[in-house]
Amino acid sequence: MEETQKTQQQGTGKKTGMAILAYIIFFIPLLTNDKDDPFVKYHVKQGLVLFIYWVAAWIIATVIPIIGWILSPALNIIGIILLIMGIVHAADGKEVPLPVIGKYASKFEF
């Protein structure tokens, strides 16, 4: 168990594994003991905002005919870029907000 924690805290002294997981499945870190870690919590909030972005992009793509179909590829590419940026920042041990949508993460309290 201690070896797993050392692996997650490589060099930065932060739980980067859970922070990375927060971008893939944002609620999983909330189910563990890492939910009280400020670094993990920051990335969980960023992951939640990214999830909301994906839901909004899906709604736009499916509900709005023609315009949604045209915007869908661009929204998907932007979402993937934001996902990669979040994972890279988490892996580096940084708390950098995602462009445009990251500022909304601070509005969540949990």
ABEGO torsion letter per residue (X at the ends): XAAAAAAAABGAGBBAAAAAAAAABAAAAAABAAAABAAAAAAAAAAAAAAAAAAAAAAAAAABBGAAAAAAAAAAAAAAAAAAAAAAAAAAGBBBBBBGAAAAAAABBX
